[in-house]
Amino acid sequence: MRHGTNRDYSLPINSAQMRLVFCVAPYEAKSLYLDDSEQLLLQFLTPAIHH
């Protein structure tokens, strides 16, 4: 099921909303907003954001 635009699939939610979730929600609460694909993304982004 690979479309050429599978990067768009990685970020189904609004980028501003994504930033809001990162800024205001603790890690546990973030996971409630995210499905598996976003949790994978979260694992990559969280270290960079909290660095």
C-alpha positions as CSV (number, residue, x, y, z in Angstrom):
1,M,0.0,0.0,0.0
2,R,2.8,2.4,-0.8
3,H,1.8,5.7,-2.3
4,G,4.4,8.1,-3.4
5,T,3.2,10.4,-0.7
6,N,3.7,8.2,2.4
7,R,5.3,11.1,4.2
8,D,1.9,12.8,4.3
9,Y,0.6,9.6,6.0
10,S,3.2,10.1,8.7
11,L,1.6,13.4,9.8
12,P,-2.2,13.0,9.7
13,I,-2.7,15.7,12.3
14,N,-2.3,19.5,11.9
15,S,1.3,20.5,12.5
16,A,0.3,23.3,14.8
17,Q,-1.8,20.8,16.9
18,M,1.3,18.6,16.9
19,R,3.4,21.4,18.4
20,L,0.7,22.1,20.9
21,V,0.6,18.5,22.0
22,F,4.4,18.5,22.3
23,C,4.4,21.8,24.3
24,V,1.6,21.3,26.8
25,A,1.1,17.5,27.2
26,P,3.3,15.1,29.2
27,Y,4.5,12.0,27.3
28,E,1.7,9.8,28.6
29,A,-1.0,12.2,27.6
30,K,0.6,12.7,24.1
31,S,0.3,9.0,23.5
32,L,-3.5,9.3,23.8
33,Y,-3.6,11.6,20.8
34,L,-1.4,9.5,18.7
35,D,-1.8,6.3,16.8
36,D,1.0,3.8,16.3
37,S,2.6,5.7,13.4
38,E,2.6,8.9,15.3
39,Q,4.1,7.2,18.4
40,L,6.9,6.1,16.2
41,L,7.4,9.6,15.0
42,L,7.2,10.8,18.6
43,Q,10.0,8.5,19.6
44,F,12.2,10.2,17.0
45,L,11.2,13.8,17.7
46,T,10.9,13.7,21.5
47,P,14.7,13.4,22.2
48,A,15.4,16.3,19.8
49,I,12.7,18.5,21.4
50,H,13.7,17.8,25.0
51,H,17.4,18.0,24.2
